[in-house]
């Protein structure tokens, strides 16, 4: 009887473990950086809602002998912004040169996966984070070889006040 109960318990726990959703495998910072390098080129899409809303363009370019990826959002407009991604030792970081005149810095989170890179606030220049408006977080979701979605979290007075969403397809 004891063996039957033990066998039942083992099967129960094995079935429960198999039924639990598996956490996606975290991505290493260098592998995440290589994914960003793969974005090189021109992308077009919409802001706000997928397939609807204002048309927008973003350019990705590997620069500085492959040590940085430069993202240019709204190129050629008064609202043009540049984000530079690069490795800092074993960490992937970014600096966002924002149209509001500040430069928030973010670092890749440990929750990032091959399908979604997340970046959290890690300081910055030319603003007071507890008071001033600034970008505070970013998520880049890879939706196939030629499609990405990005979400930028906007903070003011120490709280999230908006999330700017963009949906892009690689220009052929």
C-alpha positions as CSV (number, residue, x, y, z in Angstrom):
1,X,0.0,0.0,0.0
2,X,2.8,2.4,0.9
3,X,4.5,1.8,-2.4
4,X,1.2,2.5,-4.3
5,X,0.7,5.8,-2.4
6,X,4.3,6.8,-3.0
7,X,4.0,6.0,-6.7
8,X,0.7,7.9,-7.0
9,X,2.3,11.0,-5.3
10,X,5.3,10.8,-7.6
11,X,3.0,10.7,-10.7
12,X,0.9,13.5,-9.3
13,X,3.9,15.8,-8.8
14,X,5.4,14.9,-12.2
15,X,2.1,15.6,-13.9
16,X,1.7,18.9,-12.0
17,X,5.2,20.0,-13.0
18,X,4.6,19.1,-16.6
19,X,1.3,21.1,-16.6
20,X,2.9,24.2,-15.3
21,X,3.8,26.7,-18.0
22,X,7.5,26.9,-18.4
23,X,9.3,30.2,-18.0
24,X,11.0,31.3,-21.2
25,X,14.7,31.0,-21.1
26,X,16.5,34.2,-20.2
27,X,18.7,35.6,-22.9
28,X,22.3,36.6,-22.2
29,X,23.2,40.3,-22.7
30,X,25.6,39.6,-25.6
31,X,23.0,37.4,-27.4
32,X,20.4,40.2,-26.9
33,X,22.9,42.7,-28.4
34,X,23.4,40.4,-31.4
35,X,19.5,40.4,-31.9
36,X,19.6,44.2,-31.9
37,X,22.3,44.2,-34.6
38,X,20.0,42.0,-36.7
39,X,17.5,44.9,-36.8
40,X,19.8,46.9,-39.1
41,X,17.8,48.6,-41.8
42,X,14.7,50.7,-42.3
43,X,11.4,49.8,-40.6
44,X,7.9,51.4,-41.1
45,X,4.8,51.0,-39.0
46,X,2.3,52.7,-36.8
47,X,2.2,54.4,-33.5
48,X,-0.5,53.6,-30.9
49,X,-2.4,50.7,-32.5
50,X,-1.1,48.0,-34.8
51,X,-2.1,48.8,-38.4
52,X,-3.8,52.0,-37.3
53,X,-2.7,55.4,-36.1
54,X,0.1,57.7,-37.3
55,X,2.7,56.3,-39.7
56,X,6.2,56.2,-38.3
57,X,9.6,55.1,-39.4
58,X,12.6,53.9,-37.4
59,X,16.2,53.2,-38.6
60,X,18.6,50.8,-37.0
61,X,22.3,50.9,-37.8
62,X,25.3,49.1,-36.4
63,X,28.1,51.6,-35.8
64,X,31.4,52.1,-34.1
65,X,33.0,49.0,-35.6
66,X,30.0,46.9,-34.4
67,X,30.2,48.1,-30.8
68,X,26.9,50.0,-30.8
69,X,23.5,49.9,-32.4
70,X,21.9,53.3,-33.2
71,X,18.2,53.5,-33.4
72,X,16.7,56.7,-35.0
73,X,13.0,57.2,-34.4
74,X,11.2,59.8,-36.4
75,X,14.2,60.4,-38.6
76,X,14.4,63.8,-40.3
77,X,11.6,65.4,-38.2
78,X,11.7,67.9,-35.4
79,X,10.8,64.9,-33.1
80,X,13.8,62.8,-34.1
81,X,15.2,60.8,-31.3
82,X,18.3,58.5,-31.1
83,X,18.9,55.6,-28.8
84,X,22.3,53.9,-28.6
85,X,22.6,50.4,-27.4
86,X,26.0,48.9,-26.3
87,X,27.7,46.5,-24.0
88,X,29.1,47.7,-20.8
89,X,31.2,44.8,-19.6
90,X,28.7,41.9,-19.4
91,X,25.6,44.2,-19.4
92,X,23.6,45.6,-22.3
93,X,22.6,49.2,-21.8
94,X,21.0,52.0,-23.7
95,X,21.0,55.7,-23.7
96,X,17.9,57.4,-25.1
97,X,18.5,60.9,-26.5
98,X,15.0,62.2,-26.1
99,X,13.2,65.0,-27.9
100,X,12.3,66.5,-24.5
101,X,16.0,67.1,-24.0
102,X,17.1,64.5,-21.5
103,X,19.1,61.3,-21.7
104,X,17.7,58.4,-19.7
105,X,19.8,55.3,-19.4
106,X,18.4,51.8,-19.1
107,X,19.7,48.3,-18.7
108,X,18.6,44.9,-20.0
109,X,16.5,43.1,-17.4
110,X,17.0,39.5,-16.3
111,X,13.5,38.7,-17.4
112,X,14.5,39.3,-21.1
113,X,14.1,36.4,-23.5
114,X,14.9,35.8,-27.2
115,X,11.3,37.0,-27.9
116,X,11.2,40.1,-25.8
117,X,14.0,42.3,-24.5
118,X,13.1,44.5,-21.5
119,X,15.1,47.5,-20.3
120,X,14.6,49.2,-16.9
121,X,15.6,52.7,-15.8
122,X,19.2,53.0,-14.6
123,X,19.8,56.7,-14.3
124,X,20.4,59.5,-16.8
125,X,21.4,63.0,-17.4
126,X,19.7,66.4,-17.6
127,X,16.6,65.7,-15.5
128,X,15.4,64.8,-12.0
129,X,13.9,61.3,-12.2
130,X,11.5,61.9,-9.3
131,X,10.1,65.0,-10.9
132,X,10.8,65.4,-14.6
133,X,9.2,63.7,-17.6
134,X,11.4,60.9,-19.0
135,X,11.4,57.5,-20.6
136,X,11.7,54.9,-17.9
137,X,11.3,51.5,-19.5
138,X,11.4,49.8,-22.9
139,X,10.2,46.5,-24.2
140,X,11.1,45.2,-27.7
141,X,9.0,42.3,-28.8
142,X,10.2,40.2,-31.8
143,X,7.1,39.1,-33.7
144,X,8.9,37.2,-36.5
145,X,12.0,37.9,-38.7
146,X,10.6,41.2,-40.1
147,X,8.2,42.5,-37.4
148,X,8.8,44.1,-34.0
149,X,6.7,46.0,-31.5
150,X,8.1,48.4,-29.0
151,X,6.7,49.9,-25.8
152,X,8.2,52.9,-24.2
153,X,7.1,53.8,-20.6
154,X,6.9,57.5,-19.9
155,X,7.2,58.7,-16.3
156,X,6.6,62.0,-14.6
157,X,6.7,62.9,-10.9
158,X,8.0,59.3,-10.2
159,X,5.0,57.6,-11.8
160,X,4.1,56.0,-15.1
161,X,1.9,58.4,-17.1
162,X,1.8,56.7,-20.5
163,X,3.1,53.9,-22.7
164,X,4.1,54.8,-26.2
165,X,3.5,51.8,-28.5
166,X,5.0,51.2,-32.0
167,X,4.5,48.4,-34.4
168,X,7.1,48.0,-37.2
169,X,7.7,45.9,-40.3
170,X,11.1,45.7,-42.0
171,X,11.0,47.7,-45.3
172,X,11.7,45.3,-48.2
